[in-house]
Amino acid sequence: MKAFRLDELEAERAANEGAYLRFLHERNMSVGLYALDAGDMDPQTPHAQDEVYMVVSGRASITVGAETTEVARGSVVYVPAGVPHRFHHISEDLRVLVVFSPPES
């Protein structure tokens, strides 16, 4: 078993001064913590893997392909591989768990 605490992951991500911290990499998936502060621009480009975003805190909108929805704590969004997507109108600091399958390289 591997177990993680969000507060410890957030501290590690912040100490590394990056928006993304991959904390799990297995044969069939990888998981990371993605952080965007209020007002930030999301620089993402499409990924080669399917993704699931689970919002753990914050508030924003996300556009996936031609569809847009608002997200907040508890929101879960699936993004198919290769589809353009990004968070925007980030009104509260956003912290998101990201599951990639297959794992990101």
PyMOL commands that set and color helices and strands:
alter all, ss='L'
color gray80, all
select helices_A, chain A and resi 6-15
alter helices_A, ss='H'
color red, helices_A
select strands_A, chain A and resi 20-25+30-36+50-64+67-72+76-79+85-101
alter strands_A, ss='S'
color yellow, strands_A
deselect
rebuild
show_as cartoon
